[in-house]
Amino acid sequence: MSLEDALPPLPGQRLARGVARALRAMDFVTVDEVVPVSGLRVDLMALGPKGEVWVIECKSGWADYRSDQKWRGYLEWCDRFFWAVDADFPTELLPEGTGLILADAYDAEIVRMGPETPLAGARRKVMVQKFARQAAARLQGFRDPGVAAFTI
């Protein structure tokens, strides 16, 4: 199997992979598709070495961005919020006061740091627990695919 065959099939998933690689180099770990609360699902959540919680929304194009009406709801569930887009995305159309990451399937670069809005302690605890449970359930699913039906 070639390296190209191993890439995620969807453009947003490819962006998430590149962002996850770049954040790992910064000592962050990531989990994709985390649900902070019913009705919201973030593309990528990152947990930093000091307990920082970042949310990254990966947008494959302008139409994908325009259809996202829930992103403001993610702000209360993270310390920093970022958009991850490819080099062809019209970044000037993204809202001021949000972070920006340029990415492809292999790497990413933080172009604009999202403003820090620290989570309250109780909310941070909830998010770290959701992150840990999601990551552990995925790992268990890889180890024992028969339990996949019981994952979070």
C-alpha positions as CSV (number, residue, x, y, z in Angstrom):
1,M,0.0,0.0,0.0
2,S,1.4,3.4,-0.9
3,L,1.4,6.4,1.4
4,E,-1.3,8.1,-0.7
5,D,-3.6,5.0,-0.1
6,A,-3.2,5.5,3.7
7,L,-4.5,9.1,3.6
8,P,-8.0,9.8,4.9
9,P,-10.5,10.0,2.0
10,L,-12.2,13.3,2.8
11,P,-10.5,16.7,2.5
12,G,-11.5,17.8,6.1
13,Q,-10.0,14.6,7.4
14,R,-6.8,15.2,5.6
15,L,-6.6,18.7,7.1
16,A,-7.2,17.2,10.5
17,R,-4.4,14.7,10.0
18,G,-1.9,17.5,9.1
19,V,-3.0,19.6,12.1
20,A,-2.7,16.6,14.4
21,R,0.8,16.0,13.2
22,A,1.8,19.6,13.7
23,L,0.3,19.8,17.1
24,R,2.0,16.6,18.2
25,A,5.3,18.3,17.4
26,M,4.2,21.0,19.9
27,D,3.5,18.3,22.6
28,F,-0.3,18.4,22.1
29,V,-2.3,15.2,21.6
30,T,-5.5,15.2,19.6
31,V,-8.8,13.3,19.2
32,D,-11.1,13.9,16.3
33,E,-14.9,14.2,16.4
34,V,-15.4,15.0,20.1
35,V,-18.9,15.8,21.3
36,P,-18.7,18.4,24.0
37,V,-22.5,18.6,24.4
38,S,-25.4,17.1,22.5
39,G,-25.8,18.8,19.1
40,L,-22.1,19.9,18.8
41,R,-19.3,17.8,17.3
42,V,-15.8,19.4,17.0
43,D,-13.6,18.2,14.2
44,L,-10.4,18.1,16.3
45,M,-9.8,18.6,20.0
46,A,-6.3,19.1,21.2
47,L,-5.0,18.7,24.8
48,G,-1.8,20.5,25.6
49,P,1.0,19.7,28.0
50,K,-0.4,22.1,30.6
51,G,-4.0,20.9,30.2
52,E,-4.9,23.5,27.5
53,V,-8.0,22.6,25.5
54,W,-8.1,23.7,21.9
55,V,-10.8,23.2,19.3
56,I,-10.0,23.1,15.7
57,E,-12.6,23.2,12.9
58,C,-11.3,21.9,9.6
59,K,-12.9,23.5,6.6
60,S,-12.3,22.0,3.1
61,G,-13.7,25.0,1.3
62,W,-15.8,28.1,1.3
63,A,-19.1,26.1,1.0
64,D,-18.1,23.9,3.9
65,Y,-17.4,27.0,6.0
66,R,-20.6,28.8,5.0
67,S,-22.7,25.8,6.0
68,D,-21.2,25.7,9.5
69,Q,-23.7,27.5,11.8
70,K,-22.6,26.0,15.0
71,W,-19.0,27.1,15.4
72,R,-19.7,29.9,17.9
73,G,-21.1,27.2,20.2
74,Y,-17.7,25.6,20.4
75,L,-16.1,28.7,21.9
76,E,-17.4,27.9,25.4
77,W,-15.8,24.5,25.4
78,C,-12.2,25.4,24.7
79,D,-9.4,27.7,25.8
80,R,-8.6,28.5,22.1
81,F,-10.5,28.1,18.9
82,F,-8.9,27.7,15.4
83,W,-10.0,27.3,11.8
84,A,-7.8,24.9,9.8
85,V,-8.0,25.4,6.1
86,D,-5.8,24.7,3.1
87,A,-3.6,27.3,1.2
88,D,-6.4,28.0,-1.4
89,F,-9.0,29.0,1.2
90,P,-10.0,32.7,1.2
91,T,-8.8,33.3,4.8
92,E,-9.8,37.0,4.8
93,L,-13.4,35.7,5.0
94,L,-12.8,34.0,8.4
95,P,-14.0,35.9,11.5
96,E,-11.6,38.2,13.3
97,G,-10.7,37.0,16.8
98,T,-10.4,33.4,15.8
99,G,-7.2,31.3,15.3
100,L,-6.0,30.2,11.9
101,I,-4.1,27.2,10.9
102,L,-3.0,26.5,7.3
103,A,-2.8,22.8,6.7
104,D,-2.5,19.9,4.3
105,A,-2.5,16.2,4.9
106,Y,1.1,16.2,6.0
107,D,1.7,19.2,8.2
108,A,0.2,22.5,9.4
109,E,1.3,25.9,10.6
110,I,-0.4,28.2,13.1
111,V,-0.8,31.5,11.2
112,R,-2.8,33.3,13.8
113,M,-3.2,32.2,17.4
114,G,-6.7,32.2,18.7
115,P,-7.4,34.4,21.7
116,E,-7.1,32.6,25.0
117,T,-10.4,32.4,27.0
118,P,-9.6,30.0,29.8
119,L,-12.2,27.4,30.7
120,A,-13.6,27.3,34.2
121,G,-12.2,24.5,36.3
122,A,-15.4,22.4,36.3
123,R,-15.8,22.7,32.5
124,R,-12.1,21.9,31.9
125,K,-12.6,18.7,34.0
126,V,-15.6,17.7,31.8
127,M,-13.7,18.3,28.6
128,V,-10.5,16.5,29.7
129,Q,-12.7,13.5,30.8
130,K,-14.5,13.5,27.4
131,F,-11.2,13.7,25.7
132,A,-9.7,10.8,27.7
133,R,-12.8,8.6,27.4
134,Q,-13.0,9.1,23.6
135,A,-9.3,8.4,23.2
136,A,-9.5,5.3,25.4
137,A,-12.6,4.0,23.6
138,R,-10.9,4.3,20.2
139,L,-7.8,2.6,21.5
140,Q,-9.9,-0.3,22.9
141,G,-11.7,-0.5,19.5
142,F,-8.4,-1.0,17.8
143,R,-7.2,-3.5,20.3
144,D,-10.5,-5.4,20.3
145,P,-12.7,-4.5,17.3
146,G,-15.5,-6.7,18.7
147,V,-16.3,-4.0,21.3
148,A,-16.6,-1.3,18.7
149,A,-20.4,-1.3,19.1
150,F,-20.0,-0.3,22.7
151,T,-17.7,2.7,22.2
152,I,-18.6,6.2,23.2
